[in-house]
Amino acid sequence: QVQLVESGGGLVQSGGSLRLSCVASRGALLIYDMGWYRQAPGKERELVAVMNYRETTYADSAKGRFTISRDSAKNEVYLQMENLEPEDTAVYYCYATQWNRDYWGQGTQVTVSS
């Protein structure tokens, strides 16, 4: 079992920054992909940024503003978010794959005020 726990969400003003963190607390051997999705109320969950050993994928809306990083030895992943906009308001979910199975964190709320 892989347990993913996010932290770092909160309320910021437009133009501000946040850093999200996610740690795999157990069953975390051989995690391949780690990254972030988000879901706003009434909208479908969407990819924000995901990385593995060979590639990194960003949503178009995240490029140039968000940076994903990973400490593979600790099975931790981070999302540095800069120049946040109200449109970034969502629940952000940590995501990982292990042995071709998907795992999700509980989500952390990010709210960006005007």
SEFIVEX-766761 format. One record per atom (N, C-alpha, C, O): residue in one letter; atom name; y, z, x. Coordinates in steps of 0.05 Angstrom, whole numbers, padded with zeros to 5 digits, always signed. Layout:
<sites>
['a'; 'CA'; [Y; Z; X]]
...
</sites>
This chain:
<sites>
['q'; 'N'; [-00023; +00000; +00017]]
['q'; 'CA'; [+00000; +00000; +00000]]
['q'; 'C'; [+00025; +00000; +00018]]
['q'; 'O'; [+00026; +00014; +00038]]
['v'; 'N'; [+00044; -00016; +00010]]
['v'; 'CA'; [+00070; -00017; +00023]]
['v'; 'C'; [+00091; -00005; +00004]]
['v'; 'O'; [+00094; -00014; -00018]]
['q'; 'N'; [+00104; +00015; +00014]]
['q'; 'CA'; [+00126; +00027; -00001]]
['q'; 'C'; [+00152; +00020; +00013]]
['q'; 'O'; [+00155; +00025; +00037]]
['l'; 'N'; [+00171; +00009; -00002]]
['l'; 'CA'; [+00197; +00001; +00009]]
['l'; 'C'; [+00219; +00018; -00004]]
['l'; 'O'; [+00220; +00020; -00028]]
['v'; 'N'; [+00236; +00029; +00012]]
['v'; 'CA'; [+00257; +00046; +00003]]
['v'; 'C'; [+00284; +00036; +00013]]
['v'; 'O'; [+00288; +00034; +00038]]
['e'; 'N'; [+00302; +00029; -00005]]
['e'; 'CA'; [+00328; +00019; +00002]]
['e'; 'C'; [+00348; +00042; +00002]]
['e'; 'O'; [+00345; +00062; -00011]]
['s'; 'N'; [+00369; +00038; +00017]]
['s'; 'CA'; [+00392; +00056; +00017]]
['s'; 'C'; [+00417; +00040; +00026]]
['s'; 'O'; [+00415; +00018; +00036]]
['g'; 'N'; [+00439; +00052; +00021]]
['g'; 'CA'; [+00464; +00041; +00031]]
['g'; 'C'; [+00482; +00028; +00009]]
['g'; 'O'; [+00504; +00020; +00015]]
['g'; 'N'; [+00471; +00026; -00015]]
['g'; 'CA'; [+00488; +00015; -00036]]
['g'; 'C'; [+00510; +00034; -00044]]
['g'; 'O'; [+00511; +00057; -00035]]
['g'; 'N'; [+00528; +00024; -00060]]
['g'; 'CA'; [+00551; +00040; -00068]]
['g'; 'C'; [+00572; +00023; -00081]]
['g'; 'O'; [+00569; -00001; -00087]]
['l'; 'N'; [+00595; +00035; -00084]]
['l'; 'CA'; [+00618; +00023; -00096]]
['l'; 'C'; [+00639; +00017; -00074]]
['l'; 'O'; [+00647; +00035; -00059]]
['v'; 'N'; [+00647; -00008; -00072]]
['v'; 'CA'; [+00667; -00016; -00053]]
['v'; 'C'; [+00687; -00035; -00067]]
['v'; 'O'; [+00681; -00046; -00088]]
['q'; 'N'; [+00710; -00037; -00055]]
['q'; 'CA'; [+00730; -00055; -00064]]
['q'; 'C'; [+00725; -00083; -00054]]
['q'; 'O'; [+00713; -00087; -00033]]
['s'; 'N'; [+00736; -00102; -00068]]
['s'; 'CA'; [+00734; -00130; -00060]]
['s'; 'C'; [+00744; -00132; -00031]]
['s'; 'O'; [+00765; -00122; -00024]]
['g'; 'N'; [+00729; -00147; -00015]]
['g'; 'CA'; [+00736; -00150; +00013]]
['g'; 'C'; [+00724; -00129; +00032]]
['g'; 'O'; [+00726; -00131; +00056]]
['g'; 'N'; [+00711; -00109; +00020]]
['g'; 'CA'; [+00699; -00088; +00036]]
['g'; 'C'; [+00672; -00096; +00046]]
['g'; 'O'; [+00662; -00118; +00043]]
['s'; 'N'; [+00659; -00076; +00059]]
['s'; 'CA'; [+00634; -00080; +00072]]
['s'; 'C'; [+00614; -00058; +00065]]
['s'; 'O'; [+00622; -00036; +00059]]
['l'; 'N'; [+00589; -00065; +00066]]
['l'; 'CA'; [+00567; -00046; +00063]]
['l'; 'C'; [+00544; -00055; +00081]]
['l'; 'O'; [+00541; -00079; +00087]]
['r'; 'N'; [+00528; -00036; +00089]]
['r'; 'CA'; [+00504; -00042; +00103]]
['r'; 'C'; [+00481; -00030; +00087]]
['r'; 'O'; [+00479; -00006; +00083]]
['l'; 'N'; [+00463; -00047; +00079]]
['l'; 'CA'; [+00439; -00038; +00065]]
['l'; 'C'; [+00416; -00035; +00086]]
['l'; 'O'; [+00414; -00050; +00105]]
['s'; 'N'; [+00400; -00015; +00081]]
['s'; 'CA'; [+00376; -00010; +00098]]
['s'; 'C'; [+00352; -00008; +00081]]
['s'; 'O'; [+00353; +00001; +00058]]
['c'; 'N'; [+00330; -00016; +00092]]
['c'; 'CA'; [+00304; -00014; +00079]]
['c'; 'C'; [+00283; -00006; +00099]]
['c'; 'O'; [+00282; -00017; +00121]]
['v'; 'N'; [+00267; +00013; +00092]]
['v'; 'CA'; [+00246; +00022; +00110]]
['v'; 'C'; [+00219; +00021; +00094]]
['v'; 'O'; [+00218; +00030; +00071]]
['a'; 'N'; [+00199; +00011; +00107]]
['a'; 'CA'; [+00172; +00012; +00096]]
['a'; 'C'; [+00160; +00039; +00104]]
['a'; 'O'; [+00155; +00044; +00127]]
['s'; 'N'; [+00156; +00056; +00084]]
['s'; 'CA'; [+00149; +00084; +00090]]
['s'; 'C'; [+00120; +00089; +00094]]
['s'; 'O'; [+00112; +00109; +00106]]
['r'; 'N'; [+00103; +00071; +00085]]
['r'; 'CA'; [+00075; +00074; +00089]]
['r'; 'C'; [+00060; +00048; +00086]]
['r'; 'O'; [+00071; +00029; +00073]]
['g'; 'N'; [+00037; +00046; +00096]]
['g'; 'CA'; [+00021; +00022; +00094]]
['g'; 'C'; [+00035; -00003; +00104]]
['g'; 'O'; [+00032; -00025; +00093]]
['a'; 'N'; [+00050; +00000; +00126]]
['a'; 'CA'; [+00069; -00020; +00134]]
['a'; 'C'; [+00060; -00037; +00158]]
['a'; 'O'; [+00076; -00051; +00170]]
['l'; 'N'; [+00035; -00036; +00165]]
['l'; 'CA'; [+00025; -00052; +00187]]
['l'; 'C'; [+00026; -00082; +00179]]
['l'; 'O'; [+00020; -00089; +00156]]
['l'; 'N'; [+00033; -00099; +00198]]
['l'; 'CA'; [+00031; -00128; +00195]]
['l'; 'C'; [+00048; -00139; +00172]]
['l'; 'O'; [+00040; -00158; +00159]]
['i'; 'N'; [+00071; -00127; +00168]]
['i'; 'CA'; [+00090; -00139; +00149]]
['i'; 'C'; [+00101; -00164; +00162]]
['i'; 'O'; [+00108; -00165; +00185]]
['y'; 'N'; [+00102; -00185; +00146]]
['y'; 'CA'; [+00110; -00211; +00156]]
['y'; 'C'; [+00139; -00217; +00149]]
['y'; 'O'; [+00156; -00218; +00166]]
['d'; 'N'; [+00144; -00222; +00124]]
['d'; 'CA'; [+00171; -00226; +00114]]
['d'; 'C'; [+00184; -00200; +00107]]
['d'; 'O'; [+00171; -00182; +00095]]
['m'; 'N'; [+00209; -00197; +00113]]
['m'; 'CA'; [+00226; -00175; +00103]]
['m'; 'C'; [+00253; -00186; +00096]]
['m'; 'O'; [+00264; -00203; +00110]]
['g'; 'N'; [+00264; -00176; +00074]]
['g'; 'CA'; [+00290; -00185; +00067]]
['g'; 'C'; [+00300; -00173; +00041]]
['g'; 'O'; [+00292; -00151; +00033]]
['w'; 'N'; [+00318; -00188; +00028]]
['w'; 'CA'; [+00332; -00177; +00006]]
['w'; 'C'; [+00335; -00198; -00017]]
['w'; 'O'; [+00340; -00221; -00012]]
['y'; 'N'; [+00331; -00188; -00041]]
['y'; 'CA'; [+00338; -00203; -00065]]
['y'; 'C'; [+00358; -00186; -00081]]
['y'; 'O'; [+00361; -00162; -00075]]
['r'; 'N'; [+00370; -00198; -00100]]
['r'; 'CA'; [+00388; -00183; -00117]]
['r'; 'C'; [+00386; -00193; -00146]]
['r'; 'O'; [+00377; -00215; -00151]]
['q'; 'N'; [+00394; -00176; -00164]]
['q'; 'CA'; [+00393; -00182; -00192]]
['q'; 'C'; [+00416; -00169; -00206]]
['q'; 'O'; [+00419; -00145; -00207]]
['a'; 'N'; [+00433; -00186; -00218]]
['a'; 'CA'; [+00455; -00177; -00234]]
['a'; 'C'; [+00446; -00174; -00263]]
['a'; 'O'; [+00427; -00187; -00271]]
['p'; 'N'; [+00460; -00157; -00279]]
['p'; 'CA'; [+00452; -00154; -00307]]
['p'; 'C'; [+00452; -00181; -00322]]
['p'; 'O'; [+00471; -00196; -00320]]
['g'; 'N'; [+00430; -00186; -00336]]
['g'; 'CA'; [+00428; -00211; -00351]]
['g'; 'C'; [+00422; -00235; -00335]]
['g'; 'O'; [+00421; -00257; -00346]]
['k'; 'N'; [+00418; -00232; -00309]]
['k'; 'CA'; [+00412; -00255; -00292]]
['k'; 'C'; [+00385; -00252; -00278]]
['k'; 'O'; [+00374; -00230; -00277]]
['e'; 'N'; [+00375; -00274; -00268]]
['e'; 'CA'; [+00350; -00274; -00255]]
['e'; 'C'; [+00352; -00264; -00226]]
['e'; 'O'; [+00373; -00268; -00214]]
['r'; 'N'; [+00331; -00252; -00217]]
['r'; 'CA'; [+00331; -00243; -00189]]
['r'; 'C'; [+00333; -00266; -00170]]
['r'; 'O'; [+00319; -00287; -00175]]
['e'; 'N'; [+00349; -00264; -00150]]
['e'; 'CA'; [+00353; -00286; -00131]]
['e'; 'C'; [+00351; -00277; -00103]]
['e'; 'O'; [+00357; -00254; -00096]]
['l'; 'N'; [+00342; -00295; -00086]]
['l'; 'CA'; [+00341; -00289; -00057]]
['l'; 'C'; [+00369; -00286; -00046]]
['l'; 'O'; [+00387; -00301; -00052]]
['v'; 'N'; [+00372; -00266; -00028]]
['v'; 'CA'; [+00396; -00263; -00013]]
['v'; 'C'; [+00391; -00271; +00016]]
['v'; 'O'; [+00405; -00289; +00027]]
['a'; 'N'; [+00372; -00259; +00029]]
['a'; 'CA'; [+00365; -00265; +00056]]
['a'; 'C'; [+00338; -00254; +00062]]
['a'; 'O'; [+00331; -00232; +00055]]
['v'; 'N'; [+00322; -00270; +00075]]
['v'; 'CA'; [+00295; -00262; +00084]]
['v'; 'C'; [+00290; -00273; +00111]]
['v'; 'O'; [+00299; -00295; +00118]]
['m'; 'N'; [+00275; -00258; +00127]]
['m'; 'CA'; [+00269; -00267; +00154]]
['m'; 'C'; [+00241; -00260; +00162]]
['m'; 'O'; [+00229; -00240; +00152]]
['n'; 'N'; [+00230; -00276; +00180]]
['n'; 'CA'; [+00205; -00269; +00193]]
['n'; 'C'; [+00208; -00277; +00222]]
['n'; 'O'; [+00230; -00280; +00232]]
['y'; 'N'; [+00186; -00279; +00236]]
['y'; 'CA'; [+00188; -00282; +00265]]
['y'; 'C'; [+00199; -00309; +00273]]
['y'; 'O'; [+00209; -00313; +00295]]
['r'; 'N'; [+00198; -00329; +00255]]
['r'; 'CA'; [+00205; -00356; +00263]]
['r'; 'C'; [+00230; -00367; +00248]]
['r'; 'O'; [+00241; -00387; +00257]]
['e'; 'N'; [+00238; -00355; +00226]]
['e'; 'CA'; [+00260; -00367; +00211]]
['e'; 'C'; [+00274; -00346; +00195]]
['e'; 'O'; [+00263; -00325; +00188]]
['t'; 'N'; [+00298; -00352; +00188]]
['t'; 'CA'; [+00315; -00335; +00171]]
['t'; 'C'; [+00326; -00353; +00149]]
['t'; 'O'; [+00336; -00375; +00155]]
['t'; 'N'; [+00326; -00343; +00125]]
['t'; 'CA'; [+00336; -00358; +00102]]
['t'; 'C'; [+00358; -00342; +00088]]
['t'; 'O'; [+00354; -00318; +00083]]
['y'; 'N'; [+00380; -00355; +00083]]
['y'; 'CA'; [+00402; -00342; +00069]]
['y'; 'C'; [+00408; -00358; +00044]]
['y'; 'O'; [+00406; -00383; +00043]]
['a'; 'N'; [+00416; -00344; +00023]]
['a'; 'CA'; [+00428; -00358; +00000]]
['a'; 'C'; [+00454; -00370; +00009]]
['a'; 'O'; [+00468; -00359; +00026]]
['d'; 'N'; [+00461; -00392; -00004]]
['d'; 'CA'; [+00487; -00404; +00003]]
['d'; 'C'; [+00510; -00385; -00001]]
['d'; 'O'; [+00529; -00385; +00015]]
['s'; 'N'; [+00509; -00368; -00021]]
['s'; 'CA'; [+00530; -00349; -00026]]
['s'; 'C'; [+00532; -00328; -00004]]
['s'; 'O'; [+00553; -00315; -00002]]
['a'; 'N'; [+00511; -00324; +00011]]
['a'; 'CA'; [+00511; -00303; +00031]]
['a'; 'C'; [+00518; -00313; +00059]]
['a'; 'O'; [+00527; -00298; +00076]]
['k'; 'N'; [+00515; -00339; +00063]]
['k'; 'CA'; [+00521; -00350; +00090]]
['k'; 'C'; [+00549; -00345; +00098]]
['k'; 'O'; [+00568; -00350; +00083]]
['g'; 'N'; [+00552; -00336; +00123]]
['g'; 'CA'; [+00579; -00330; +00133]]
['g'; 'C'; [+00590; -00303; +00126]]
['g'; 'O'; [+00610; -00294; +00138]]
['r'; 'N'; [+00577; -00289; +00108]]
['r'; 'CA'; [+00587; -00263; +00100]]
['r'; 'C'; [+00566; -00241; +00104]]
['r'; 'O'; [+00573; -00218; +00111]]
['f'; 'N'; [+00541; -00248; +00100]]
['f'; 'CA'; [+00519; -00228; +00103]]
['f'; 'C'; [+00503; -00234; +00128]]
['f'; 'O'; [+00499; -00258; +00135]]
['t'; 'N'; [+00493; -00214; +00140]]
['t'; 'CA'; [+00476; -00216; +00163]]
['t'; 'C'; [+00451; -00199; +00160]]
['t'; 'O'; [+00453; -00175; +00156]]
['i'; 'N'; [+00428; -00211; +00162]]
['i'; 'CA'; [+00403; -00197; +00160]]
['i'; 'C'; [+00393; -00191; +00188]]
['i'; 'O'; [+00396; -00208; +00206]]
['s'; 'N'; [+00382; -00168; +00192]]
['s'; 'CA'; [+00370; -00161; +00217]]
['s'; 'C'; [+00346; -00144; +00212]]
['s'; 'O'; [+00342; -00133; +00190]]
['r'; 'N'; [+00329; -00141; +00232]]
['r'; 'CA'; [+00303; -00128; +00228]]
['r'; 'C'; [+00295; -00115; +00253]]
['r'; 'O'; [+00298; -00125; +00276]]
['d'; 'N'; [+00284; -00091; +00250]]
['d'; 'CA'; [+00270; -00077; +00271]]
['d'; 'C'; [+00241; -00078; +00265]]
['d'; 'O'; [+00230; -00062; +00249]]
['s'; 'N'; [+00227; -00098; +00276]]
['s'; 'CA'; [+00199; -00102; +00269]]
['s'; 'C'; [+00181; -00079; +00277]]
['s'; 'O'; [+00162; -00073; +00262]]
['a'; 'N'; [+00187; -00066; +00299]]
['a'; 'CA'; [+00171; -00044; +00308]]
['a'; 'C'; [+00171; -00021; +00288]]
['a'; 'O'; [+00152; -00007; +00284]]
['k'; 'N'; [+00194; -00018; +00274]]
['k'; 'CA'; [+00197; +00004; +00254]]
['k'; 'C'; [+00192; -00006; +00226]]
['k'; 'O'; [+00193; +00010; +00207]]
['n'; 'N'; [+00188; -00032; +00223]]
['n'; 'CA'; [+00187; -00044; +00196]]
['n'; 'C'; [+00211; -00037; +00179]]
['n'; 'O'; [+00208; -00028; +00156]]
['e'; 'N'; [+00234; -00040; +00191]]
['e'; 'CA'; [+00259; -00036; +00177]]
['e'; 'C'; [+00275; -00062; +00176]]
['e'; 'O'; [+00273; -00078; +00195]]
['v'; 'N'; [+00290; -00065; +00155]]
['v'; 'CA'; [+00307; -00089; +00153]]
['v'; 'C'; [+00334; -00080; +00142]]
['v'; 'O'; [+00336; -00060; +00127]]
['y'; 'N'; [+00354; -00094; +00151]]
['y'; 'CA'; [+00382; -00087; +00144]]
['y'; 'C'; [+00397; -00111; +00134]]
['y'; 'O'; [+00390; -00134; +00140]]
['l'; 'N'; [+00416; -00106; +00118]]
['l'; 'CA'; [+00434; -00127; +00108]]
['l'; 'C'; [+00463; -00118; +00112]]
['l'; 'O'; [+00472; -00100; +00097]]
['q'; 'N'; [+00476; -00130; +00131]]
['q'; 'CA'; [+00505; -00124; +00134]]
['q'; 'C'; [+00520; -00143; +00117]]
['q'; 'O'; [+00519; -00168; +00121]]
['m'; 'N'; [+00536; -00132; +00099]]
['m'; 'CA'; [+00550; -00148; +00079]]
['m'; 'C'; [+00580; -00145; +00084]]
['m'; 'O'; [+00590; -00122; +00084]]
['e'; 'N'; [+00593; -00167; +00089]]
['e'; 'CA'; [+00622; -00167; +00095]]
['e'; 'C'; [+00636; -00183; +00074]]
['e'; 'O'; [+00625; -00200; +00061]]
['n'; 'N'; [+00662; -00177; +00070]]
['n'; 'CA'; [+00679; -00191; +00052]]
['n'; 'C'; [+00666; -00193; +00024]]
['n'; 'O'; [+00663; -00215; +00012]]
['l'; 'N'; [+00658; -00170; +00014]]
['l'; 'CA'; [+00644; -00170; -00011]]
['l'; 'C'; [+00663; -00178; -00034]]
['l'; 'O'; [+00687; -00174; -00033]]
['e'; 'N'; [+00650; -00190; -00054]]
['e'; 'CA'; [+00664; -00200; -00077]]
['e'; 'C'; [+00652; -00188; -00102]]
['e'; 'O'; [+00629; -00179; -00102]]
['p'; 'N'; [+00667; -00187; -00124]]
['p'; 'CA'; [+00656; -00176; -00149]]
['p'; 'C'; [+00630; -00190; -00157]]
['p'; 'O'; [+00613; -00178; -00169]]
['e'; 'N'; [+00628; -00216; -00150]]
['e'; 'CA'; [+00604; -00231; -00157]]
['e'; 'C'; [+00579; -00221; -00142]]
['e'; 'O'; [+00557; -00229; -00149]]
['d'; 'N'; [+00583; -00205; -00121]]
['d'; 'CA'; [+00561; -00194; -00107]]
['d'; 'C'; [+00549; -00169; -00121]]
['d'; 'O'; [+00529; -00159; -00112]]
['t'; 'N'; [+00562; -00160; -00141]]
['t'; 'CA'; [+00553; -00136; -00156]]
['t'; 'C'; [+00525; -00142; -00167]]
['t'; 'O'; [+00521; -00161; -00182]]
['a'; 'N'; [+00506; -00125; -00160]]
['a'; 'CA'; [+00478; -00128; -00168]]
['a'; 'C'; [+00462; -00105; -00158]]
['a'; 'O'; [+00472; -00089; -00142]]
['v'; 'N'; [+00438; -00104; -00168]]
['v'; 'CA'; [+00418; -00086; -00155]]
['v'; 'C'; [+00405; -00102; -00133]]
['v'; 'O'; [+00395; -00124; -00138]]
['y'; 'N'; [+00405; -00092; -00109]]
['y'; 'CA'; [+00393; -00105; -00086]]
['y'; 'C'; [+00366; -00093; -00081]]
['y'; 'O'; [+00363; -00069; -00078]]
['y'; 'N'; [+00346; -00110; -00079]]
['y'; 'CA'; [+00319; -00102; -00075]]
['y'; 'C'; [+00308; -00110; -00048]]
['y'; 'O'; [+00311; -00133; -00040]]
['c'; 'N'; [+00297; -00092; -00034]]
['c'; 'CA'; [+00283; -00098; -00010]]
['c'; 'C'; [+00257; -00112; -00017]]
['c'; 'O'; [+00244; -00106; -00037]]
['y'; 'N'; [+00250; -00131; +00000]]
['y'; 'CA'; [+00227; -00148; -00004]]
['y'; 'C'; [+00211; -00150; +00022]]
['y'; 'O'; [+00222; -00151; +00043]]
['a'; 'N'; [+00185; -00150; +00019]]
['a'; 'CA'; [+00167; -00153; +00042]]
['a'; 'C'; [+00142; -00167; +00033]]
['a'; 'O'; [+00134; -00166; +00010]]
['t'; 'N'; [+00130; -00180; +00052]]
['t'; 'CA'; [+00103; -00191; +00048]]
['t'; 'C'; [+00084; -00179; +00069]]
['t'; 'O'; [+00092; -00175; +00092]]
['q'; 'N'; [+00060; -00174; +00061]]
['q'; 'CA'; [+00039; -00165; +00078]]
['q'; 'C'; [+00014; -00178; +00069]]
['q'; 'O'; [+00006; -00175; +00046]]
['w'; 'N'; [+00001; -00192; +00087]]
['w'; 'CA'; [-00025; -00205; +00081]]
['w'; 'C'; [-00022; -00222; +00056]]
['w'; 'O'; [-00040; -00222; +00038]]
['n'; 'N'; [+00000; -00236; +00054]]
['n'; 'CA'; [+00005; -00255; +00033]]
['n'; 'C'; [+00009; -00242; +00005]]
['n'; 'O'; [+00005; -00255; -00015]]
['r'; 'N'; [+00017; -00217; +00005]]
['r'; 'CA'; [+00024; -00204; -00020]]
['r'; 'C'; [+00053; -00195; -00019]]
['r'; 'O'; [+00063; -00188; +00002]]
['d'; 'N'; [+00065; -00195; -00042]]
['d'; 'CA'; [+00093; -00187; -00045]]
['d'; 'C'; [+00096; -00158; -00052]]
['d'; 'O'; [+00081; -00147; -00067]]
['y'; 'N'; [+00117; -00146; -00040]]
['y'; 'CA'; [+00123; -00118; -00045]]
['y'; 'C'; [+00153; -00116; -00049]]
['y'; 'O'; [+00169; -00130; -00038]]
['w'; 'N'; [+00161; -00097; -00067]]
['w'; 'CA'; [+00189; -00093; -00074]]
['w'; 'C'; [+00197; -00064; -00073]]
['w'; 'O'; [+00181; -00047; -00080]]
['g'; 'N'; [+00221; -00060; -00064]]
['g'; 'CA'; [+00233; -00033; -00066]]
['g'; 'C'; [+00243; -00027; -00094]]
['g'; 'O'; [+00241; -00044; -00112]]
['q'; 'N'; [+00253; -00004; -00097]]
['q'; 'CA'; [+00263; +00005; -00123]]
['q'; 'C'; [+00291; -00006; -00130]]
['q'; 'O'; [+00299; -00005; -00153]]
['g'; 'N'; [+00305; -00015; -00110]]
['g'; 'CA'; [+00331; -00026; -00114]]
['g'; 'C'; [+00353; -00006; -00108]]
['g'; 'O'; [+00350; +00018; -00111]]
['t'; 'N'; [+00375; -00016; -00098]]
['t'; 'CA'; [+00399; +00000; -00093]]
['t'; 'C'; [+00423; -00015; -00105]]
['t'; 'O'; [+00426; -00039; -00101]]
['q'; 'N'; [+00439; -00001; -00119]]
['q'; 'CA'; [+00462; -00013; -00134]]
['q'; 'C'; [+00485; -00018; -00115]]
['q'; 'O'; [+00493; -00001; -00100]]
['v'; 'N'; [+00495; -00043; -00116]]
['v'; 'CA'; [+00520; -00050; -00102]]
['v'; 'C'; [+00540; -00059; -00123]]
['v'; 'O'; [+00535; -00077; -00139]]
['t'; 'N'; [+00562; -00045; -00123]]
['t'; 'CA'; [+00583; -00052; -00142]]
['t'; 'C'; [+00609; -00058; -00127]]
['t'; 'O'; [+00618; -00041; -00110]]
['v'; 'N'; [+00621; -00080; -00132]]
['v'; 'CA'; [+00645; -00089; -00118]]
['v'; 'C'; [+00667; -00091; -00139]]
['v'; 'O'; [+00665; -00107; -00158]]
['s'; 'N'; [+00687; -00075; -00136]]
['s'; 'CA'; [+00710; -00075; -00155]]
['s'; 'C'; [+00731; -00094; -00146]]
['s'; 'O'; [+00734; -00101; -00122]]
['s'; 'N'; [+00747; -00104; -00165]]
['s'; 'CA'; [+00769; -00122; -00159]]
['s'; 'C'; [+00792; -00108; -00146]]
['s'; 'O'; [+00812; -00121; -00139]]
</sites>
